[in-house]
Amino acid sequence: MPKATSLTPEALEPQMATPLAATKQRGQKAKAEKMEPLQIRIPPSEVKAIKLAALQDDFKSVSDFMLACFHAYLEKRKH
């Protein structure tokens, strides 16, 4: 059983939580390039395959995986 806390004026003050907007978001770097959202429509079976491929290749996110795919496409187009 936890210890009882004495009821002092300081203990009765509400605790101020840090707003989520004021915290560093996961995966962001200090000098990260600004990112913009991009929506695409893909059949559910393909979505599952894309997520699985990104996970298997240890990408941090599906966005990183899709960006790598795009760069590979551009490289292939050059040749």
C-alpha positions as CSV (number, residue, x, y, z in Angstrom):
1,M,0.0,0.0,0.0
2,P,1.4,3.4,-0.9
3,K,2.4,5.9,1.8
4,A,0.0,8.6,2.7
5,T,1.0,12.1,1.6
6,S,0.6,15.0,4.1
7,L,-2.0,17.5,2.9
8,T,0.2,20.6,2.5
9,P,-0.9,23.6,0.4
10,E,1.8,22.6,-2.1
11,A,0.5,19.1,-2.4
12,L,-3.0,20.4,-3.1
13,E,-1.9,22.6,-6.0
14,P,-2.8,21.2,-9.4
15,Q,0.1,19.9,-11.4
16,M,0.7,21.7,-14.7
17,A,1.2,19.1,-17.5
18,T,3.4,20.0,-20.4
19,P,1.3,20.5,-23.5
20,L,1.9,17.9,-26.3
21,A,2.6,20.7,-28.8
22,A,5.5,22.0,-26.7
23,T,7.3,18.6,-26.7
24,K,9.6,17.3,-29.4
25,Q,7.7,14.8,-31.5
26,R,9.1,11.3,-31.9
27,G,11.5,10.9,-34.8
28,Q,12.1,14.6,-35.4
29,K,15.6,15.9,-35.6
30,A,16.8,19.4,-34.6
31,K,17.4,20.6,-38.2
32,A,14.9,18.3,-40.0
33,E,13.6,19.4,-43.3
34,K,9.9,20.5,-43.3
35,M,7.7,17.6,-44.2
36,E,4.3,17.9,-46.0
37,P,1.5,15.3,-45.9
38,L,0.7,13.3,-49.1
39,Q,-2.3,11.1,-49.3
40,I,-2.7,8.2,-51.7
41,R,-5.4,5.6,-52.1
42,I,-4.3,2.0,-52.1
43,P,-6.2,-1.3,-51.8
44,P,-6.1,-2.7,-48.3
45,S,-4.2,-5.8,-49.4
46,E,-1.4,-3.5,-50.8
47,V,-1.4,-1.4,-47.7
48,K,-0.7,-4.5,-45.6
49,A,2.1,-5.6,-48.0
50,I,3.7,-2.1,-47.9
51,K,3.7,-1.9,-44.1
52,L,5.1,-5.4,-43.9
53,A,7.9,-4.6,-46.4
54,A,8.8,-1.4,-44.5
55,L,8.9,-3.4,-41.2
56,Q,11.0,-6.2,-42.6
57,D,13.6,-3.7,-44.1
58,D,13.8,-1.8,-40.7
59,F,12.5,1.5,-42.0
60,K,11.5,4.0,-39.2
61,S,8.2,4.6,-40.9
62,V,6.1,3.8,-44.0
63,S,6.8,7.3,-45.2
64,D,10.6,6.6,-45.2
65,F,10.0,3.4,-47.0
66,M,7.8,5.0,-49.7
67,L,10.3,7.8,-50.1
68,A,13.1,5.2,-50.6
69,C,10.9,3.5,-53.2
70,F,10.4,6.8,-55.0
71,H,14.2,7.5,-55.1
72,A,14.8,4.0,-56.4
73,Y,12.3,4.6,-59.1
74,L,14.0,7.8,-60.1
75,E,17.4,6.1,-60.2
76,K,16.0,3.3,-62.4
77,R,14.5,5.8,-64.8
78,K,17.9,7.5,-65.3
79,H,19.4,4.3,-66.8
